[in-house]
């Protein structure tokens, strides 16, 4: 691998992670929830913000999932 190629991939890594879009199975694994429970939560408007692709699949931006986690944290007593 040439040095210029290494720099390009290393430089593009931070931008890629900030706009990372997770597939639904990745989201379900992280929040430890079944697909049906996720869709019930989505129907009630309580799920993380989703992107629906033209083929019907869902994606969730990493920043939206992190914001959802923060919004659903309980205050420590």
C-alpha distances in whole Angstrom, upper triangle without the diagonal:
4,7,8,7,7,10,11,11,13,15,16,17,20,21,21,23,26,26,25,28,29,30,34,33,31,33,36,34,34,38,39,41,42,41,45,45,43,44,48,46,45,48,50,47,46,42,39,39,37,35,37,34,36,36,38,35,35,32,33,31,30,32,35,35,35,38,40,39,41,43,44,44,48,49,50,54
4,5,5,7,9,10,11,13,14,16,17,20,21,21,23,26,26,26,29,30,32,36,35,33,35,38,37,36,40,41,43,44,43,47,48,45,46,49,48,46,49,51,48,47,44,41,40,38,37,38,36,37,37,39,37,37,34,34,32,31,33,36,36,36,38,41,40,41,44,46,46,49,50,51,55
4,5,5,6,9,10,11,12,14,16,18,20,20,22,24,25,25,28,30,32,36,36,33,35,38,37,36,39,41,43,44,44,47,47,44,46,49,48,46,49,51,48,46,43,40,39,38,36,38,36,38,38,40,37,37,34,34,31,30,31,35,35,34,37,39,39,40,43,44,44,47,48,49,53
4,5,5,6,9,10,11,12,15,17,18,18,21,23,23,24,27,29,31,35,35,32,34,38,36,35,39,41,42,44,43,46,47,43,45,48,46,44,48,49,46,45,42,38,37,36,34,36,34,36,36,38,36,35,32,32,29,29,30,33,34,33,36,38,38,39,42,43,43,47,48,49,52
4,5,5,6,9,10,11,13,16,16,16,19,21,21,21,24,26,28,32,32,29,31,35,33,33,36,38,40,41,40,43,44,40,42,45,44,42,45,46,44,43,39,36,35,33,32,33,31,33,33,35,33,32,29,29,27,26,28,31,32,31,34,36,36,37,40,41,42,45,46,47,51
4,5,5,6,8,10,11,14,15,15,17,20,21,20,23,25,27,31,31,28,30,33,32,31,34,36,38,39,38,42,42,39,41,44,42,41,44,45,43,41,38,35,34,33,31,33,32,34,34,35,33,32,29,29,26,25,27,30,30,29,32,34,34,35,38,39,39,43,44,45,48
4,6,5,6,8,10,12,14,14,16,18,20,20,23,25,28,31,32,29,30,34,32,31,34,36,38,40,39,43,43,39,41,44,42,40,44,45,42,41,38,34,33,32,31,33,32,34,34,36,33,32,29,28,26,24,25,29,29,29,31,34,33,34,37,38,38,42,43,44,47
4,5,5,6,9,11,12,12,15,17,17,18,21,23,25,29,30,27,29,32,31,30,33,35,37,38,37,41,41,37,39,42,40,38,41,43,40,39,36,32,31,30,28,30,28,31,31,33,30,29,26,26,23,23,24,27,28,27,29,32,32,33,35,37,38,41,42,43,47
4,5,5,6,10,10,10,12,15,15,15,18,20,22,26,26,23,25,29,28,26,30,32,34,35,34,38,38,34,36,39,37,36,39,40,38,36,33,30,29,28,26,28,26,29,29,30,28,27,23,23,21,20,22,25,25,25,27,30,30,31,33,35,35,39,40,41,45
4,5,5,8,10,10,12,14,15,16,19,21,23,27,27,24,25,29,27,26,29,31,33,35,35,38,38,35,37,40,37,36,39,40,38,36,33,29,29,28,27,29,28,31,31,32,29,28,24,24,21,20,21,24,25,24,26,29,28,29,32,34,33,37,38,39,43
4,6,7,8,9,11,13,14,15,19,21,24,27,28,25,26,30,29,27,30,32,34,36,35,39,38,35,37,40,37,35,39,40,37,36,32,29,28,27,26,29,28,30,31,32,29,28,24,23,20,19,20,23,24,23,25,28,28,29,31,33,33,37,38,39,42
4,6,5,6,9,10,11,12,15,18,21,24,25,22,23,27,26,25,28,30,32,33,32,36,35,32,33,36,34,32,36,37,34,33,30,26,25,24,23,25,24,26,27,28,26,24,21,20,17,17,18,21,22,21,23,26,26,27,29,31,32,35,37,38,42
4,6,5,6,9,10,10,14,16,19,22,22,19,21,24,23,21,24,27,29,30,30,33,33,30,31,34,32,31,34,35,32,31,28,24,23,23,22,24,24,26,27,28,25,23,19,19,16,14,16,19,19,19,21,24,24,24,27,29,29,32,34,35,39
4,5,5,6,9,10,14,16,19,22,23,20,20,24,23,21,24,27,28,30,30,33,32,29,31,34,31,29,33,34,31,29,26,22,22,22,21,24,24,27,28,28,25,23,19,18,15,13,13,17,18,16,19,21,21,22,24,26,26,30,31,32,36
4,6,5,7,8,12,15,18,21,23,20,20,24,24,22,24,27,29,30,29,32,32,28,30,33,30,28,32,32,29,28,25,21,20,20,19,22,21,24,25,26,23,21,18,16,13,12,12,16,17,17,18,21,22,22,24,26,27,31,32,34,37
4,6,5,6,9,12,15,18,19,17,17,21,21,19,22,25,26,27,26,30,29,26,27,30,28,26,30,31,28,27,23,20,19,18,17,20,19,22,23,23,20,18,15,14,11,11,12,15,16,16,18,20,21,22,24,26,27,30,32,33,37
4,5,5,9,11,14,17,18,15,15,19,18,16,19,22,23,25,25,28,27,24,26,28,26,25,28,29,26,25,21,18,17,17,17,20,20,23,24,23,20,18,14,13,10,8,9,13,13,13,15,17,18,19,21,23,23,27,28,30,34
4,6,9,12,15,18,19,16,16,20,20,18,19,23,24,26,25,28,27,24,25,28,25,24,27,28,24,23,20,16,16,16,16,19,19,23,24,24,21,18,14,12,9,7,7,11,12,11,13,16,16,17,19,21,22,26,27,29,32
4,6,10,13,16,18,15,15,19,20,18,19,23,23,25,24,26,26,22,23,26,24,22,25,26,23,22,19,15,14,13,13,16,16,19,20,20,18,15,11,10,7,7,8,10,12,12,14,16,17,18,20,22,23,27,29,31,34
4,6,10,13,15,12,12,16,16,15,17,20,21,22,21,24,24,20,21,24,22,20,24,25,22,21,18,14,14,13,12,15,15,18,19,19,16,13,10,8,6,6,8,10,11,12,14,15,16,18,20,21,22,26,28,30,34
4,7,10,12,10,10,13,15,14,15,18,18,19,18,21,21,17,18,21,20,17,21,22,20,19,15,12,11,10,9,11,12,15,16,15,12,9,6,5,4,6,9,9,10,12,14,14,16,18,19,20,22,26,28,30,34
4,6,8,6,6,10,11,10,12,15,15,16,14,18,18,14,16,19,18,16,19,21,19,18,14,11,12,10,10,12,12,16,16,15,11,9,5,5,6,7,10,10,9,12,14,14,15,18,19,19,21,24,27,29,33
4,6,5,6,9,10,11,13,14,14,14,12,15,16,13,14,18,17,15,18,21,19,18,14,13,13,10,10,11,11,14,13,12,8,7,5,7,9,10,14,13,12,15,17,16,17,20,21,21,23,26,29,31,34
4,5,5,6,9,10,11,12,11,10,8,12,12,9,11,14,14,12,15,18,16,15,12,11,12,9,10,11,12,15,14,11,8,6,6,7,11,12,15,13,11,15,17,15,16,19,20,19,21,24,28,30,33
4,5,5,6,9,10,10,10,9,8,12,13,11,12,16,15,15,18,20,19,18,14,14,15,13,14,14,15,18,16,14,11,10,10,11,13,14,17,16,13,16,19,17,17,21,21,20,22,25,28,30,33
4,5,5,6,9,10,11,11,11,15,15,12,15,18,17,16,20,21,20,18,14,13,15,13,14,15,16,19,18,16,13,11,9,9,11,11,14,14,11,13,16,15,15,18,20,19,20,23,27,28,31
4,5,5,6,8,9,10,10,13,12,10,12,15,13,13,16,18,16,14,11,9,12,11,13,14,16,19,18,16,13,10,9,7,10,9,12,11,8,11,13,12,12,15,16,15,17,20,23,25,28
4,5,5,6,5,6,7,10,10,8,11,13,12,12,16,17,16,14,11,11,14,13,15,16,18,21,19,17,14,12,11,11,13,13,16,14,11,14,16,13,13,17,18,16,18,20,24,25,28
4,6,5,7,8,10,13,13,11,14,16,15,16,19,20,20,17,14,14,17,16,18,19,20,24,22,20,16,14,14,13,15,14,17,16,12,14,17,15,14,18,19,17,18,21,24,25,28
4,5,8,11,12,15,14,12,15,17,15,16,20,20,19,16,13,12,15,15,17,19,21,24,23,21,18,15,14,12,13,11,14,13,10,11,14,12,11,14,16,14,15,18,21,22,25
4,6,9,11,13,11,9,13,14,12,14,17,17,16,13,11,11,14,14,17,19,21,25,24,21,18,15,14,12,14,13,14,13,9,11,13,11,9,13,14,12,13,15,19,20,23
4,7,10,12,10,10,14,15,13,15,18,18,18,15,13,14,17,17,20,21,23,26,25,22,19,17,17,15,17,16,18,17,13,15,17,14,13,16,17,14,15,17,21,22,24
4,7,8,6,7,10,11,10,12,15,15,16,13,11,13,16,16,19,19,22,24,23,20,17,15,16,15,18,17,19,17,14,16,17,14,14,17,17,15,16,18,22,23,26
4,5,5,6,9,10,11,12,14,16,17,15,13,14,17,16,19,19,21,23,21,18,16,15,16,16,19,19,21,19,16,19,20,17,17,21,20,18,20,22,25,27,29
4,6,5,6,9,10,10,12,14,15,14,12,13,15,14,16,15,17,20,18,15,13,12,13,14,18,18,21,18,16,19,20,17,18,21,21,19,21,24,27,29,32
4,5,5,6,9,10,11,13,14,14,12,15,17,15,18,17,19,21,19,16,15,14,16,17,20,21,23,20,18,21,22,19,19,23,22,20,22,24,28,30,32
4,5,5,6,9,10,11,12,11,10,13,15,15,18,18,21,23,22,18,17,15,17,16,19,20,22,19,16,19,20,16,16,20,19,16,19,20,24,26,28
4,5,5,6,9,10,10,9,7,9,12,11,14,15,17,20,19,16,14,12,13,12,16,17,18,15,13,16,17,13,14,18,17,15,18,20,23,26,28
4,5,5,6,9,10,10,8,11,12,11,14,13,16,18,17,13,13,11,13,13,17,18,20,17,15,19,19,15,17,20,19,17,21,23,26,29,31
4,5,5,6,9,9,9,12,14,14,17,16,19,21,21,17,16,15,17,16,20,21,22,18,17,20,20,16,18,20,18,17,20,21,25,27,29
4,5,5,6,5,5,9,11,12,15,16,19,22,22,18,17,14,16,14,17,18,19,15,14,17,16,12,14,17,15,13,16,18,22,24,26
4,5,5,6,5,8,9,9,12,12,16,18,18,15,14,11,13,12,15,17,17,14,13,16,15,12,15,17,15,14,18,20,23,26,29
4,5,8,8,11,12,12,14,14,18,19,19,16,16,14,16,16,19,21,21,17,17,20,19,16,18,20,18,17,21,22,26,29,31
4,6,8,11,12,13,16,17,20,23,23,19,19,17,18,17,20,21,21,17,17,19,18,14,17,19,16,15,18,20,23,26,28
4,6,8,9,11,14,15,19,21,22,18,18,15,16,14,17,18,18,14,14,17,15,12,15,16,13,13,17,19,22,25,27
4,7,9,11,15,16,20,23,23,20,19,15,16,14,16,17,16,12,12,14,12,9,11,13,10,10,13,15,18,21,24
4,6,8,12,13,17,20,20,17,15,12,12,10,12,13,14,10,9,12,11,8,10,13,11,10,14,16,20,22,25
4,6,10,12,16,19,20,17,15,11,10,7,9,10,10,6,6,9,8,6,9,11,10,10,13,17,20,22,26
4,7,10,13,17,18,15,14,10,9,7,8,10,10,6,7,11,9,8,12,13,12,13,17,20,22,25,29
4,6,10,13,14,11,10,6,6,5,7,10,11,8,9,13,12,11,14,16,16,16,20,23,26,28,32
4,6,10,11,10,8,6,5,6,8,12,13,10,12,15,15,14,17,20,19,20,23,26,29,32,35
4,7,8,6,6,5,7,9,11,15,16,14,15,19,19,18,20,23,22,23,26,29,32,35,38
4,5,5,5,6,8,11,13,16,18,16,17,21,21,20,23,26,25,26,29,32,35,38,41
4,5,7,9,11,15,16,20,22,20,21,25,25,24,27,29,29,29,32,36,39,41,45
4,6,9,11,15,17,21,23,21,22,25,26,25,27,30,30,30,33,36,39,42,45
4,7,10,13,16,19,21,19,19,23,24,22,25,27,27,27,30,33,36,39,42
4,7,10,13,16,19,17,17,20,21,20,22,25,25,25,27,31,34,36,39
4,7,10,13,15,13,13,17,17,16,18,21,21,21,24,27,30,33,36
4,7,9,12,10,10,14,15,14,16,19,19,20,22,26,29,31,34
4,6,8,7,7,10,11,11,13,15,16,16,19,22,25,28,31
4,5,5,6,9,10,11,13,14,15,17,19,22,25,27,31
4,5,5,6,9,10,11,12,14,15,17,21,23,25,28
4,5,5,6,9,10,11,12,14,16,19,21,23,27
4,5,5,6,9,10,10,12,14,18,20,23,26
4,5,5,6,9,10,11,13,16,19,21,25
4,5,5,6,9,10,11,15,17,19,22
4,5,5,6,9,10,14,15,18,22
4,5,5,6,9,12,15,18,21
4,6,5,6,10,13,15,18
4,5,5,9,10,13,17
4,6,9,10,14,17
4,6,9,12,15
4,6,9,12
4,6,9
4,6
4
